[in-house]
Amino acid sequence: MTPDEMREIILSFRGAEEGVSYGAPAYKVNGKFFTRLRREDQSVVLTGISMDEREMLMEAEPATFHITPHYKDYPSVLARIESLHPGSFRSFLERKWRQIAPKKWVKEFDAART
């Protein structure tokens, strides 16, 4: 996935707004952190990931999923965008979006899928 593809997927979610964090692209939904790009390793920050799931992801796909000391105590994982599958990225973001988007938006999203 390229940075442009990453951005396109993120902004496809209702309410996603682009900003800057640590000098890199960052995104919020409903005023809450959604994700951001880490320029230092071209990884995207995925939050709302349990420690068990994170360990499983890093073991299954170490070329894609990793962690730094800064994130070790947080329910999150880093994913290198170059090797992250766009469909997987969309799934991780949808899970986070459902947590932070207004309930009305989630209901409308679900209704549009059926």
C-alpha positions as CSV (number, residue, x, y, z in Angstrom):
1,M,0.0,0.0,0.0
2,T,1.3,3.5,-0.8
3,P,0.8,6.6,1.5
4,D,-1.8,7.9,-1.0
5,E,-3.7,4.6,-0.9
6,M,-3.5,4.7,2.9
7,R,-4.9,8.3,3.0
8,E,-7.7,7.4,0.6
9,I,-8.8,4.5,2.8
10,I,-8.7,6.6,5.9
11,L,-10.7,9.4,4.4
12,S,-13.3,7.0,3.1
13,F,-14.6,6.8,6.7
14,R,-17.3,9.3,7.6
15,G,-16.0,12.1,9.7
16,A,-12.4,11.4,9.1
17,E,-10.4,14.6,9.2
18,E,-6.7,15.1,8.3
19,G,-4.3,16.9,10.5
20,V,-0.7,16.7,11.7
21,S,0.9,14.9,14.7
22,Y,4.7,14.8,15.3
23,G,5.1,16.4,11.8
24,A,3.3,13.5,10.0
25,P,-0.2,13.0,8.7
26,A,-2.7,12.2,11.5
27,Y,-6.4,11.6,11.4
28,K,-9.3,12.1,13.8
29,V,-12.9,11.1,13.7
30,N,-15.4,13.0,16.0
31,G,-12.4,14.8,17.5
32,K,-10.8,11.6,18.6
33,F,-7.6,9.9,17.5
34,F,-8.2,7.6,14.5
35,T,-4.7,6.8,13.2
36,R,-1.4,8.4,12.1
37,L,1.6,7.8,9.9
38,R,5.0,7.4,11.5
39,R,7.4,8.9,9.1
40,E,10.4,7.4,10.8
41,D,9.5,3.9,9.7
42,Q,6.6,4.4,7.3
43,S,4.2,2.7,9.7
44,V,0.6,3.4,10.6
45,V,-0.5,3.4,14.2
46,L,-3.4,1.0,14.8
47,T,-5.0,1.4,18.2
48,G,-7.6,-0.6,20.0
49,I,-5.6,-3.8,19.5
50,S,-5.4,-6.1,22.5
51,M,-2.0,-7.2,23.7
52,D,-2.8,-10.8,22.8
53,E,-3.9,-9.8,19.3
54,R,-0.8,-7.6,18.9
55,E,1.5,-10.5,19.8
56,M,-0.3,-12.8,17.4
57,L,0.0,-10.3,14.5
58,M,3.7,-9.7,15.2
59,E,4.4,-13.4,15.3
60,A,2.3,-14.2,12.1
61,E,3.6,-11.2,10.0
62,P,6.8,-9.7,11.5
63,A,7.6,-8.0,8.3
64,T,4.4,-5.9,8.6
65,F,3.5,-5.7,12.3
66,H,5.9,-4.4,15.0
67,I,6.1,-2.2,18.1
68,T,8.4,0.3,19.6
69,P,9.2,0.9,23.3
70,H,6.8,3.9,23.2
71,Y,3.8,1.8,22.3
72,K,4.6,-1.3,24.4
73,D,2.2,-0.5,27.2
74,Y,-0.7,0.7,24.9
75,P,-3.3,-1.5,23.2
76,S,-1.8,-0.8,19.8
77,V,0.4,-2.1,17.0
78,L,2.4,-0.5,14.3
79,A,2.0,-1.7,10.7
80,R,4.4,-1.0,7.8
81,I,2.2,0.4,5.1
82,E,4.4,-1.0,2.3
83,S,3.4,-4.6,3.3
84,L,0.0,-4.0,5.0
85,H,-2.9,-5.4,2.9
86,P,-5.4,-2.6,2.1
87,G,-8.3,-4.9,3.1
88,S,-6.8,-5.6,6.5
89,F,-6.1,-2.0,7.0
90,R,-9.7,-1.1,6.3
91,S,-10.9,-3.8,8.8
92,F,-8.6,-2.4,11.6
93,L,-9.9,1.1,10.9
94,E,-13.5,0.1,10.8
95,R,-13.2,-1.5,14.2
96,K,-11.6,1.7,15.6
97,W,-14.1,3.9,13.7
98,R,-17.0,2.0,15.3
99,Q,-15.6,2.9,18.8
100,I,-15.2,6.6,18.2
101,A,-17.9,7.6,15.7
102,P,-21.3,8.8,16.9
103,K,-23.7,5.9,17.3
104,K,-26.0,7.4,14.7
105,W,-23.2,7.2,12.1
106,V,-22.5,3.6,12.9
107,K,-26.2,2.7,12.6
108,E,-26.4,4.5,9.2
109,F,-23.2,2.7,8.1
110,D,-24.7,-0.7,9.0
111,A,-28.0,0.1,7.4
112,A,-26.3,1.0,4.1
113,R,-24.5,-2.4,4.1
114,T,-27.7,-4.4,4.2
